[in-house]
Amino acid sequence: MSLQSEPESVCVCRVSKMACGSDGVTYPTICELNEEAARRGKPDKFNPQLLMKYWGPCKEGTVAENIFDNGKSLEKF
């Protein structure tokens, strides 16, 4: 019996504006904010839901960066 995993979803981001997340982090795109929200998993009292507060950089907080190394995306916060 072989187990097959579900294919990975692919997101094509059509919006290139920065987004401020509810965690105070500025994400380069809404897609990257959504990827981080999915990576965090189901929200609970110790892991609050990540939402977009508004378009543009956060007034305070940090910036999420994508660093590319040999064609592979490495996330840095």
C-alpha positions in Angstrom: 0.0 0.0 0.0 1.5 3.3 -1.0 0.7 6.6 0.6 0.4 9.6 -1.7 0.8 13.1 -0.4 -1.4 15.9 -1.6 0.2 18.1 -4.2 1.6 21.4 -2.9 -0.5 24.5 -3.7 1.2 27.2 -5.8 0.3 30.8 -5.3 0.9 33.4 -8.0 0.9 36.8 -6.4 -0.5 39.5 -8.7 -0.2 42.3 -6.1 3.2 43.7 -5.4 2.3 46.1 -2.6 3.6 45.7 0.9 1.2 44.7 3.6 1.3 45.3 7.4 0.5 42.2 9.3 -1.3 42.0 12.6 2.0 40.7 14.1 3.6 44.1 13.4 5.8 42.7 10.5 5.8 44.4 7.1 5.5 41.7 4.4 6.8 42.4 0.9 3.5 41.2 -0.6 0.1 40.0 0.7 1.0 36.5 -0.7 4.0 36.3 1.7 1.8 37.3 4.6 -0.7 34.6 3.6 2.2 32.0 3.3 3.3 32.9 6.8 -0.3 32.6 8.1 -0.5 29.2 6.6 2.9 28.1 7.9 1.8 29.1 11.5 -1.2 26.7 11.3 -4.5 26.8 13.1 -4.8 29.8 15.4 -5.4 29.3 19.1 -4.8 31.3 22.3 -1.0 30.8 22.0 -0.9 31.3 18.2 -3.1 34.2 17.2 -4.5 34.5 13.7 -2.2 36.5 11.3 -4.2 39.1 9.4 -3.4 42.1 7.2 -3.9 45.3 9.2 -3.5 47.6 6.2 -1.7 48.1 2.9 1.9 49.5 3.1 4.7 49.2 5.6 3.9 48.9 9.3 4.5 52.1 11.3 6.5 50.2 13.8 7.9 46.7 13.8 10.1 44.6 11.5 10.3 43.9 7.8 10.1 40.3 6.5 12.7 39.8 3.8 13.2 37.1 1.2 16.8 36.3 0.5 17.6 34.2 -2.5 20.5 31.8 -2.4 21.2 29.8 -5.5 17.6 30.2 -6.6 16.2 29.0 -3.3 14.1 31.4 -1.2 15.3 31.7 2.4 13.0 33.7 4.6 14.6 36.1 7.1 12.7 38.0 9.8 
